[in-house]
Amino acid sequence: MEDLDIPIFKKSYDLYKDFYSLRNGVPRQDKFAIWLRCENLILEVLENVVAASQLSKLEKLPILQKGSIKLNFLRVLIRLCKDTKILDDKKYIQLEQNIDEIGRMFGGWIRSTRDR
């Protein structure tokens, strides 16, 4: 697992842990709908990061782009959680900052992969 000693993996891993820690405060009717979808998207982003870290440059780009798209959809769902009062503003801001940072990391990785 030393391949996973990359900042975007650590940040995505921490995002999942932070998100998971908020689970008990989520109303039951939301826990198995939008919350579960968000949780699954974070896991899919993590999966894309792991996959991309083990692929050749040629294979890496589509996986990184897919991860970036999933992250953007996660951003929409997290905003929806805030707007429907599943998340309070403080928790939303914390998650959104982490998602923004992961998005910048994806962007940098995609650019460096294209430029090679």
DSSP file (Angstrom, degrees, kcal/mol; ACC not computed):
  #  RESIDUE AA STRUCTURE BP1 BP2  ACC     N-H-->O    O-->H-N    N-H-->O    O-->H-N    TCO  KAPPA ALPHA  PHI   PSI    X-CA   Y-CA   Z-CA
    1    1 A M    >         0   0    0      0, 0.0     3,-1.7     0, 0.0     0, 0.0   0.000 360.0 360.0 360.0   7.8    0.0    0.0    0.0
    2    2 A E  G >   +     0   0    0      1,-0.3     3,-1.4     2,-0.2     0, 0.0   0.741 360.0  70.7 -66.6 -18.3    3.0    2.3   -0.2
    3    3 A D  G 3  S+     0   0    0      1,-0.3    -1,-0.3     2,-0.1     0, 0.0   0.760  89.6  63.7 -62.4 -23.7    1.7    3.4   -3.6
    4    4 A L  G <   +     0   0    0     -3,-1.7     2,-1.1     1,-0.2    -1,-0.3   0.182  66.1 108.4 -91.2  18.1   -1.1    5.1   -1.8
    5    5 A D    <   +     0   0    0     -3,-1.4    -1,-0.2     4,-0.1    -3,-0.1  -0.305  52.6 119.2 -87.2  51.3    1.2    7.5    0.0
    6    6 A I  S >> S-     0   0    0     -2,-1.1     4,-2.1     1,-0.1     3,-0.7  -0.925  72.3-123.1-119.9 144.8   -0.1   10.3   -2.2
    7    7 A P  H 3> S+     0   0    0      0, 0.0     4,-2.7     0, 0.0     5,-0.2   0.846 108.5  54.6 -56.0 -40.2   -1.9   13.4   -1.0
    8    8 A I  H 3> S+     0   0    0      1,-0.2     4,-2.2     2,-0.2     5,-0.2   0.861 108.8  49.7 -66.7 -33.3   -5.1   13.0   -3.0
    9    9 A F  H <> S+     0   0    0     -3,-0.7     4,-2.7     2,-0.2     5,-0.2   0.949 112.6  46.8 -66.1 -47.9   -5.5    9.5   -1.5
   10   10 A K  H  X S+     0   0    0     -4,-2.1     4,-2.5     1,-0.2    -2,-0.2   0.910 114.0  47.8 -60.5 -42.7   -5.0   10.8    2.0
   11   11 A K  H  X S+     0   0    0     -4,-2.7     4,-2.0     2,-0.2    -1,-0.2   0.900 113.9  46.1 -66.8 -41.4   -7.4   13.7    1.5
   12   12 A S  H  X S+     0   0    0     -4,-2.2     4,-2.0    -5,-0.2    -2,-0.2   0.891 112.5  51.1 -67.6 -39.9  -10.1   11.4    0.0
   13   13 A Y  H  X S+     0   0    0     -4,-2.7     4,-2.1     1,-0.2    -2,-0.2   0.924 111.7  47.1 -61.8 -46.2   -9.6    8.9    2.8
   14   14 A D  H  X S+     0   0    0     -4,-2.5     4,-2.8     1,-0.2     5,-0.2   0.853 107.0  57.9 -65.3 -35.6  -10.0   11.6    5.4
   15   15 A L  H  X S+     0   0    0     -4,-2.0     4,-2.8     2,-0.2     5,-0.2   0.926 107.1  48.1 -60.2 -44.2  -13.1   13.0    3.6
   16   16 A Y  H  X S+     0   0    0     -4,-2.0     4,-3.1     2,-0.2     5,-0.2   0.937 111.6  49.3 -62.3 -45.1  -14.8    9.6    3.9
   17   17 A K  H  X S+     0   0    0     -4,-2.1     4,-1.9     2,-0.2    -2,-0.2   0.919 113.4  46.7 -61.0 -43.1  -13.9    9.4    7.6
   18   18 A D  H  X S+     0   0    0     -4,-2.8     4,-0.7     2,-0.2    -1,-0.2   0.924 114.5  47.2 -63.2 -45.1  -15.2   13.0    8.2
   19   19 A F  H >< S+     0   0    0     -4,-2.8     3,-1.1     1,-0.2     4,-0.4   0.918 111.2  51.1 -63.3 -44.2  -18.4   12.2    6.3
   20   20 A Y  H >< S+     0   0    0     -4,-3.1     3,-1.6     1,-0.3     4,-0.3   0.869 102.5  60.3 -62.0 -37.2  -18.9    8.9    8.1
   21   21 A S  H 3< S+     0   0    0     -4,-1.9     3,-0.3     1,-0.3    -1,-0.3   0.716 101.5  54.8 -65.7 -19.5  -18.5   10.6   11.5
   22   22 A L  T X< S+     0   0    0     -3,-1.1     3,-1.4    -4,-0.7    -1,-0.3   0.535  81.6  95.9 -87.5  -7.5  -21.5   12.8   10.7
   23   23 A R  G X  S+     0   0    0     -3,-1.6     3,-1.7    -4,-0.4    -1,-0.2   0.819  73.5  59.7 -56.5 -40.9  -23.8    9.8   10.0
   24   24 A N  G 3  S+     0   0    0     -3,-0.3    -1,-0.3    -4,-0.3    -2,-0.1   0.750 101.5  55.8 -65.2 -22.8  -25.4    9.6   13.4
   25   25 A G  G <  S+     0   0    0     -3,-1.4    -1,-0.3    -4,-0.1    -2,-0.2   0.455  85.7 102.7 -86.9  -0.3  -26.8   13.1   13.1
   26   26 A V  S <  S-     0   0    0     -3,-1.7     5,-0.1    -4,-0.2    60,-0.1  -0.693  80.8-110.9 -89.0 131.5  -28.6   12.3    9.8
   27   27 A P    >>  -     0   0    0      0, 0.0     4,-1.7     0, 0.0     3,-1.5  -0.278  27.8-117.9 -57.6 144.0  -32.4   11.8    9.9
   28   28 A R  H 3> S+     0   0    0      1,-0.3     4,-0.9     2,-0.2     3,-0.1   0.863 112.3  57.4 -53.5 -42.3  -33.3    8.1    9.2
   29   29 A Q  H 34 S+     0   0    0      1,-0.2    -1,-0.3     2,-0.2    -3,-0.0   0.753 114.2  39.6 -65.5 -21.4  -35.3    9.0    6.0
   30   30 A D  H X4>S+     0   0    0     -3,-1.5     5,-2.1     3,-0.1     3,-1.4   0.695  99.2  75.1 -96.1 -22.9  -32.2   10.7    4.6
   31   31 A K  H 3<5S+     0   0    0     -4,-1.7     5,-0.3     1,-0.3    -2,-0.2   0.829 102.5  38.9 -61.8 -34.1  -29.6    8.2    5.7
   32   32 A F  T 3<5S+     0   0    0     -4,-0.9    -1,-0.3     3,-0.1    -2,-0.1   0.204 123.2  38.5-104.8  16.1  -30.6    5.5    3.2
   33   33 A A  T <>5S+     0   0    0     -3,-1.4     4,-2.0     3,-0.0     5,-0.2   0.326 127.9   3.1-123.9-102.0  -31.2    7.9    0.3
   34   34 A I  H  >5S+     0   0    0      1,-0.2     4,-2.3     2,-0.2     5,-0.2   0.854 130.3  54.2 -64.2 -35.4  -29.1   11.0   -0.4
   35   35 A W  H  ><S+     0   0    0     -5,-2.1     4,-2.5     1,-0.2    -1,-0.2   0.932 109.6  46.8 -65.6 -44.4  -26.6   10.3    2.4
   36   36 A L  H  > S+     0   0    0     -6,-0.5     4,-2.6    -5,-0.3    -1,-0.2   0.879 110.7  53.2 -63.8 -37.9  -25.9    6.8    1.2
   37   37 A R  H  X S+     0   0    0     -4,-2.0     4,-2.1     2,-0.2    -1,-0.2   0.911 110.1  47.6 -63.8 -42.1  -25.5    8.1   -2.4
   38   38 A C  H  X S+     0   0    0     -4,-2.3     4,-2.3     2,-0.2    -2,-0.2   0.929 111.4  50.8 -62.1 -45.6  -22.9   10.7   -1.1
   39   39 A E  H  X S+     0   0    0     -4,-2.5     4,-2.0     1,-0.2    -2,-0.2   0.916 110.9  48.4 -59.7 -44.4  -21.1    8.0    0.9
   40   40 A N  H  X S+     0   0    0     -4,-2.6     4,-2.2     1,-0.2    -1,-0.2   0.873 109.0  53.5 -65.3 -37.1  -20.9    5.7   -2.2
   41   41 A L  H  X S+     0   0    0     -4,-2.1     4,-2.5     2,-0.2    -1,-0.2   0.908 107.2  51.0 -64.4 -41.0  -19.6    8.6   -4.4
   42   42 A I  H  X S+     0   0    0     -4,-2.3     4,-2.4     1,-0.2    -2,-0.2   0.926 111.0  48.8 -61.6 -42.8  -16.8    9.3   -1.9
   43   43 A L  H  X S+     0   0    0     -4,-2.0     4,-2.4     1,-0.2    -1,-0.2   0.873 110.5  51.0 -64.2 -36.7  -15.9    5.6   -2.0
   44   44 A E  H  X S+     0   0    0     -4,-2.2     4,-2.4     2,-0.2    -2,-0.2   0.886 109.0  50.7 -67.8 -38.6  -16.0    5.6   -5.8
   45   45 A V  H  X S+     0   0    0     -4,-2.5     4,-2.2     2,-0.2    -2,-0.2   0.939 111.2  48.8 -61.4 -46.2  -13.7    8.7   -5.8
   46   46 A L  H  X S+     0   0    0     -4,-2.4     4,-2.4     1,-0.2    -2,-0.2   0.905 110.1  51.8 -58.9 -43.0  -11.3    6.8   -3.5
   47   47 A E  H  X S+     0   0    0     -4,-2.4     4,-2.7     1,-0.2    -1,-0.2   0.900 108.9  50.3 -62.0 -41.4  -11.5    3.8   -5.8
   48   48 A N  H  X S+     0   0    0     -4,-2.4     4,-2.8     2,-0.2    -1,-0.2   0.877 109.3  51.4 -65.3 -37.5  -10.6    5.9   -8.8
   49   49 A V  H  X S+     0   0    0     -4,-2.2     4,-2.0     2,-0.2    -2,-0.2   0.938 112.1  46.0 -63.9 -46.4   -7.6    7.4   -7.0
   50   50 A V  H  X S+     0   0    0     -4,-2.4     4,-0.6     2,-0.2    -2,-0.2   0.932 115.0  47.5 -62.0 -46.0   -6.4    3.9   -6.1
   51   51 A A  H >< S+     0   0    0     -4,-2.7     3,-1.4     1,-0.2     4,-0.3   0.939 111.8  49.3 -61.4 -47.7   -6.9    2.7   -9.7
   52   52 A A  H >< S+     0   0    0     -4,-2.8     3,-1.1     1,-0.3    -1,-0.2   0.849 104.2  59.9 -62.6 -34.0   -5.2    5.7  -11.3
   53   53 A S  H 3< S+     0   0    0     -4,-2.0    -1,-0.3     1,-0.2    -2,-0.2   0.702 109.9  43.3 -68.1 -16.4   -2.2    5.4   -9.0
   54   54 A Q  T << S+     0   0    0     -3,-1.4    -1,-0.2    -4,-0.6     2,-0.2   0.327  99.9  87.4-111.0   6.2   -1.6    1.9  -10.4
   55   55 A L  S <  S-     0   0    0     -3,-1.1     2,-0.0    -4,-0.3     5,-0.0  -0.637  79.8-100.8-106.3 162.8   -2.1    2.5  -14.1
   56   56 A S     >  -     0   0    0     -2,-0.2     4,-2.1     1,-0.1     3,-0.2  -0.293  42.9-100.8 -71.1 165.4    0.1    3.6  -16.9
   57   57 A K  H  > S+     0   0    0      1,-0.2     4,-1.1     2,-0.2    -1,-0.1   0.891 123.1  52.0 -55.4 -42.5   -0.1    7.2  -18.1
   58   58 A L  H  4 S+     0   0    0      1,-0.2    -1,-0.2     2,-0.2     3,-0.1   0.873 115.6  39.8 -64.3 -38.7   -2.2    6.2  -21.1
   59   59 A E  H  > S+     0   0    0     -3,-0.2     4,-0.8     1,-0.2    -1,-0.2   0.720 105.7  68.9 -82.1 -22.6   -4.8    4.3  -18.9
   60   60 A K  H  X S+     0   0    0     -4,-2.1     4,-2.4     1,-0.2     3,-0.3   0.867  84.5  66.0 -67.7 -41.8   -4.7    6.9  -16.1
   61   61 A L  H  X S+     0   0    0     -4,-1.1     4,-2.5     1,-0.2     5,-0.2   0.884 100.2  47.3 -57.6 -49.0   -6.4    9.9  -17.7
   62   62 A P  H  > S+     0   0    0      0, 0.0     4,-2.1     0, 0.0    -1,-0.2   0.875 113.5  49.8 -63.0 -34.1   -9.9    8.4  -18.2
   63   63 A I  H  X S+     0   0    0     -4,-0.8     4,-2.4    -3,-0.3    -2,-0.2   0.905 111.1  48.8 -69.1 -41.4  -10.0    7.1  -14.6
   64   64 A L  H  X S+     0   0    0     -4,-2.4     4,-2.3     2,-0.2    -1,-0.2   0.910 111.6  49.6 -63.7 -42.1   -8.9   10.5  -13.3
   65   65 A Q  H  X S+     0   0    0     -4,-2.5     4,-2.1    -5,-0.2    -2,-0.2   0.901 110.3  50.3 -64.3 -40.1  -11.6   12.2  -15.4
   66   66 A K  H  X S+     0   0    0     -4,-2.1     4,-2.3     2,-0.2    -2,-0.2   0.912 110.8  49.7 -63.6 -42.4  -14.2    9.8  -14.1
   67   67 A G  H  X S+     0   0    0     -4,-2.4     4,-2.2     1,-0.2    -2,-0.2   0.891 109.8  51.2 -62.4 -40.0  -13.1   10.5  -10.5
   68   68 A S  H  X S+     0   0    0     -4,-2.3     4,-2.1     2,-0.2    -1,-0.2   0.887 109.6  49.8 -65.3 -40.0  -13.3   14.2  -11.1
   69   69 A I  H  X S+     0   0    0     -4,-2.1     4,-2.1     2,-0.2    -2,-0.2   0.919 110.6  49.7 -64.5 -43.9  -16.8   13.9  -12.5
   70   70 A K  H  X S+     0   0    0     -4,-2.3     4,-2.4     1,-0.2    -2,-0.2   0.894 109.7  52.0 -62.0 -39.6  -17.9   11.8   -9.5
   71   71 A L  H  X S+     0   0    0     -4,-2.2     4,-2.1     1,-0.2    -1,-0.2   0.893 108.0  51.4 -63.9 -40.0  -16.4   14.5   -7.2
   72   72 A N  H  X S+     0   0    0     -4,-2.1     4,-1.5     2,-0.2    -1,-0.2   0.878 110.5  48.1 -65.6 -37.2  -18.4   17.2   -9.0
   73   73 A F  H  X S+     0   0    0     -4,-2.1     4,-2.3     2,-0.2    -2,-0.2   0.887 108.8  54.4 -69.2 -38.0  -21.6   15.3   -8.6
   74   74 A L  H  X S+     0   0    0     -4,-2.4     4,-2.7     1,-0.2     5,-0.2   0.909 104.0  56.1 -58.5 -41.8  -20.7   14.7   -4.9
   75   75 A R  H  X S+     0   0    0     -4,-2.1     4,-2.0     1,-0.2    -1,-0.2   0.898 107.5  48.5 -57.2 -42.7  -20.4   18.5   -4.6
   76   76 A V  H  X S+     0   0    0     -4,-1.5     4,-2.2     2,-0.2    -1,-0.2   0.928 112.5  47.5 -64.0 -46.0  -23.9   19.0   -5.9
   77   77 A L  H  X S+     0   0    0     -4,-2.3     4,-2.1     1,-0.2    -2,-0.2   0.869 109.9  52.3 -66.5 -36.4  -25.3   16.4   -3.5
   78   78 A I  H  X S+     0   0    0     -4,-2.7     4,-1.8     2,-0.2    -1,-0.2   0.905 109.8  49.4 -65.1 -40.6  -23.5   17.9   -0.5
   79   79 A R  H  X S+     0   0    0     -4,-2.0     4,-2.7    -5,-0.2    -2,-0.2   0.899 109.5  52.2 -63.4 -39.9  -24.9   21.3   -1.4
   80   80 A L  H  X S+     0   0    0     -4,-2.2     4,-1.8     1,-0.2     6,-0.2   0.872 105.7  54.8 -62.8 -37.9  -28.4   19.6   -1.6
   81   81 A C  H  <>S+     0   0    0     -4,-2.1     5,-2.4     2,-0.2     6,-1.7   0.889 110.6  46.1 -62.0 -38.9  -27.8   18.2    1.9
   82   82 A K  H ><5S+     0   0    0     -4,-1.8     3,-1.6     4,-0.2    -2,-0.2   0.935 111.8  50.2 -68.2 -45.5  -27.2   21.7    3.2
   83   83 A D  H 3<5S+     0   0    0     -4,-2.7    -2,-0.2     1,-0.3    -1,-0.2   0.766 111.9  47.7 -67.3 -25.4  -30.2   23.2    1.4
   84   84 A T  T 3<5S-     0   0    0     -4,-1.8    -1,-0.3    -5,-0.2    -2,-0.2   0.271 116.7-114.5 -97.7  10.5  -32.5   20.5    2.8
   85   85 A K  T < 5S+     0   0    0     -3,-1.6    -3,-0.2     2,-0.2    -2,-0.1   0.667  83.6 122.3  67.4  19.4  -31.1   21.0    6.3
   86   86 A I  S   <S+     0   0    0     -5,-2.4     2,-0.4    -6,-0.2    -4,-0.2   0.867  81.3  35.1 -72.0 -37.0  -29.5   17.5    6.5
   87   87 A L  S    S-     0   0    0     -6,-1.7    -2,-0.2    -9,-0.1    -1,-0.2  -0.927  85.7-131.7-114.7 139.9  -26.2   19.3    7.1
   88   88 A D     >  -     0   0    0     -2,-0.4     4,-2.5    -3,-0.1     5,-0.2  -0.433  34.2-101.2 -81.6 168.2  -25.7   22.5    9.0
   89   89 A D  H  > S+     0   0    0      1,-0.2     4,-2.7     2,-0.2     5,-0.2   0.865 119.3  53.6 -59.6 -39.6  -23.6   25.3    7.5
   90   90 A K  H  > S+     0   0    0      2,-0.2     4,-2.0     1,-0.2    -1,-0.2   0.933 112.5  42.6 -63.4 -46.7  -20.5   24.6    9.5
   91   91 A K  H  > S+     0   0    0      2,-0.2     4,-2.4     1,-0.2     5,-0.2   0.889 113.8  53.3 -66.8 -38.9  -20.4   20.9    8.5
   92   92 A Y  H  X S+     0   0    0     -4,-2.5     4,-3.1     1,-0.2     5,-0.2   0.937 108.6  48.9 -60.1 -47.8  -21.2   21.8    4.9
   93   93 A I  H  X S+     0   0    0     -4,-2.7     4,-2.4     1,-0.2    -1,-0.2   0.904 110.9  50.7 -61.0 -42.5  -18.3   24.3    4.8
   94   94 A Q  H  X S+     0   0    0     -4,-2.0     4,-1.7     2,-0.2    -1,-0.2   0.940 114.8  42.5 -61.0 -48.3  -15.9   21.8    6.2
   95   95 A L  H  X S+     0   0    0     -4,-2.4     4,-2.6     1,-0.2    -2,-0.2   0.916 113.3  52.7 -65.1 -42.5  -16.9   19.1    3.7
   96   96 A E  H  X S+     0   0    0     -4,-3.1     4,-2.7     1,-0.2    -1,-0.2   0.878 106.9  52.5 -63.3 -38.6  -17.0   21.6    0.8
   97   97 A Q  H  X S+     0   0    0     -4,-2.4     4,-2.1    -5,-0.2    -1,-0.2   0.910 111.4  46.9 -63.2 -41.3  -13.4   22.8    1.6
   98   98 A N  H  X S+     0   0    0     -4,-1.7     4,-2.3     2,-0.2    -2,-0.2   0.911 112.6  49.1 -65.8 -42.1  -12.1   19.2    1.5
   99   99 A I  H  X S+     0   0    0     -4,-2.6     4,-2.5     2,-0.2    -2,-0.2   0.905 110.0  52.1 -63.5 -42.0  -14.0   18.5   -1.7
  100  100 A D  H  X S+     0   0    0     -4,-2.7     4,-2.3     2,-0.2    -1,-0.2   0.916 109.9  49.0 -59.6 -43.7  -12.5   21.7   -3.3
  101  101 A E  H  X S+     0   0    0     -4,-2.1     4,-2.1     1,-0.2    -2,-0.2   0.914 111.4  48.3 -64.8 -42.5   -9.0   20.6   -2.3
  102  102 A I  H  X S+     0   0    0     -4,-2.3     4,-2.7     1,-0.2    -1,-0.2   0.894 109.7  54.3 -63.5 -38.8   -9.5   17.1   -3.7
  103  103 A G  H  X S+     0   0    0     -4,-2.5     4,-2.6     2,-0.2    -2,-0.2   0.902 107.6  49.2 -60.6 -42.4  -10.9   18.8   -6.9
  104  104 A R  H  X S+     0   0    0     -4,-2.3     4,-2.5     2,-0.2    -1,-0.2   0.896 110.8  51.0 -63.9 -38.8   -7.7   20.9   -7.2
  105  105 A M  H  X S+     0   0    0     -4,-2.1     4,-2.5     2,-0.2    -2,-0.2   0.919 110.1  48.9 -65.0 -43.4   -5.6   17.8   -6.8
  106  106 A F  H  X S+     0   0    0     -4,-2.7     4,-3.0     2,-0.2     5,-0.2   0.943 111.1  51.1 -58.8 -47.1   -7.6   15.9   -9.5
  107  107 A G  H  X S+     0   0    0     -4,-2.6     4,-2.5     1,-0.2    -2,-0.2   0.908 111.6  46.7 -57.5 -44.5   -7.1   18.9  -11.8
  108  108 A G  H  X S+     0   0    0     -4,-2.5     4,-2.6     2,-0.2    -1,-0.2   0.905 113.5  48.1 -64.6 -42.0   -3.4   19.0  -11.2
  109  109 A W  H  X S+     0   0    0     -4,-2.5     4,-1.9     2,-0.2    -2,-0.2   0.899 112.3  49.3 -66.5 -41.0   -3.0   15.3  -11.7
  110  110 A I  H  X S+     0   0    0     -4,-3.0     4,-2.2     2,-0.2    -2,-0.2   0.928 112.5  47.8 -63.8 -45.1   -5.1   15.4  -14.9
  111  111 A R  H  X S+     0   0    0     -4,-2.5     4,-2.2    -5,-0.2    -2,-0.2   0.922 112.6  48.1 -62.1 -44.1   -3.0   18.3  -16.3
  112  112 A S  H  X S+     0   0    0     -4,-2.6     4,-0.7     1,-0.2    -1,-0.2   0.839 111.6  50.9 -68.2 -30.2    0.3   16.6  -15.4
  113  113 A T  H  < S+     0   0    0     -4,-1.9     3,-0.4    -5,-0.2    -1,-0.2   0.890 112.5  46.1 -71.6 -39.7   -0.9   13.4  -17.0
  114  114 A R  H  < S+     0   0    0     -4,-2.2    -2,-0.2     1,-0.2    -1,-0.2   0.867 110.0  54.8 -67.1 -37.2   -1.9   15.2  -20.2
  115  115 A D  H  <        0   0    0     -4,-2.2    -1,-0.2     1,-0.2    -2,-0.2   0.647 360.0 360.0 -75.8 -16.3    1.3   17.2  -20.4
  116  116 A R     <        0   0    0     -4,-0.7    -1,-0.2    -3,-0.4    -2,-0.1   0.513 360.0 360.0 -71.6 360.0    3.6   14.2  -20.3
